[in-house]
Amino acid sequence: MNSTLKSLLVSLLLVATFTACGPDALYDLSEDTFQLRDSDSTLVNFPADFKGDVSLITFIYTNCPDVCPAITANMTNIQRKLDDTTGINFIEISFDPERDSPSVLKEYRDLYGLNEQFTMLTSHPNDSDLLLDKLDIVAEKTIIDSLGYDSTNYAMRHSNTLYLMGRQGYIRAEYPAHRVTSEHVKDDINYLRSE
Amino acid sequence: MKPIQHLLLILLSVCFLLLGCGSESNSSNESDTTNKVVLGKVTLDNAWARPGSQQGKSAAYLRISNGTASTDTLLSFSSDAAESVELHESIKHDDGTTSMQPAGQQVIPSTEKLQLQPGGMHLMLINLKKDITVGDSLRISLDFARVGTLTATVPVQIQQ
């Protein structure tokens, strides 16, 4: 192999590397695997099982009566307004695994009529912080006196975040989850699809 | 029309005007919320609630318009669908996180509206007595200091 060809290959490799994890990548999950459960209790390797697709990822808890359903509504709005949803995953991850078992998530997805493109994920309570910390998602229990308090009755202060993940497991964009416009997300999804 | 008829008509009109102004003046000076004289009315509209599971929570939203001549105060809430109802508010913090807290008693001045909407103030339905799903409707009662109890029929729907 002559030196010109070697230089060309090295240059291409560098370009490929910077394209994948350059300034556009907010978080790199390409080498990570988090074991989660979906609403059918099936084991899911996140994000490995979603690589090759573009994914919208948000974080909720099902005991949340106001903001989290608004986030879910925004996810379905975005889905509805996309001309073509082929190769796009809509993922909602619970940051309250103590209460959000797979069956609870199933109930939530049924209540809100989420279709098969939606994946609801939860984890073992001891494991959830690993993923949340990696993605800078805040989720803290709070107490509302009038509701009383026991181990199963609490509210949460939480991030209001929607991430867009590219095909290789890099988080490429972040939005305010319950109020980002579908047009904005749509443009970014189309950009990632064209890469 | 004869001159005497003209005079009578004018006198009658003046009486009506005086009566009208007098009532309005009385009510606008009222500060005692126990006074039972209520002009105009408080209306509830644009009501809807989110679906929810038995023993779980839901949120309801609506617009309250105080069309009376006096300030009124929201005191309490109840529903046939939940063990209790509280007025809560979602708060956005400087770090971008969101949390929820009781909203406290709401005073609604004359002619003003209080809008309960997603991401803001909402009626939290606590310990639902049964599953509520799209197509159901609930009844939610709001107790005001002056106008008493008003009840809204609230359809269950998915936020669009």
Contacts between the chains, C-beta under 8 A, distances in Angstrom:
chain1	res1	chain2	res2	distance
A	62	B	56	7.7
A	63	B	56	7.0
A	63	B	57	6.1
A	64	B	100	7.8
A	65	B	50	6.7
A	65	B	52	7.5
A	65	B	57	4.4
A	65	B	58	5.8
A	65	B	59	3.9
A	65	B	88	7.9
A	65	B	122	6.9
A	65	B	124	5.4
A	65	B	125	7.5
A	66	B	59	4.8
A	66	B	88	7.3
A	66	B	90	5.0
A	66	B	100	6.6
A	66	B	118	6.2
A	66	B	119	6.8
A	66	B	122	5.0
A	66	B	124	7.7
A	67	B	90	5.2
A	67	B	98	5.1
A	67	B	100	7.7
A	67	B	118	7.6
A	67	B	119	6.1
A	69	B	50	5.2
A	69	B	59	7.3
A	69	B	118	7.7
A	69	B	159	6.5
A	70	B	118	4.4
A	70	B	119	5.8
A	70	B	159	6.2
A	73	B	118	7.8
A	73	B	158	6.7
A	73	B	159	3.8
A	73	B	160	7.1
A	76	B	158	7.8
A	77	B	160	7.2
A	107	B	53	5.5
A	111	B	51	4.3
A	111	B	52	7.1
A	111	B	53	6.8
A	111	B	131	8.0
A	111	B	133	6.7
A	112	B	51	6.9
A	112	B	158	6.3
A	113	B	134	7.4
A	113	B	158	6.5
A	138	B	95	7.3
A	138	B	97	5.1
A	142	B	99	5.6
A	142	B	100	7.7
A	144	B	88	7.7
A	144	B	100	7.1
A	144	B	101	6.7
A	144	B	102	6.4
A	145	B	102	8.0
A	146	B	86	5.9
A	146	B	102	5.9
A	147	B	86	7.9
A	147	B	126	6.8
A	155	B	99	6.9
A	155	B	100	5.2
A	156	B	99	7.3
A	157	B	93	7.3
A	157	B	97	5.3
A	157	B	98	7.1
A	157	B	99	3.7
A	158	B	97	5.9
A	158	B	98	6.1
A	158	B	99	7.4
A	159	B	96	6.5
A	159	B	97	5.6
A	159	B	98	7.8
A	160	B	92	7.5
A	160	B	96	6.6
A	160	B	97	7.0
A	160	B	98	4.8
A	161	B	96	7.7
A	176	B	96	7.7
A	178	B	118	7.4
A	178	B	119	6.0
A	179	B	119	7.2
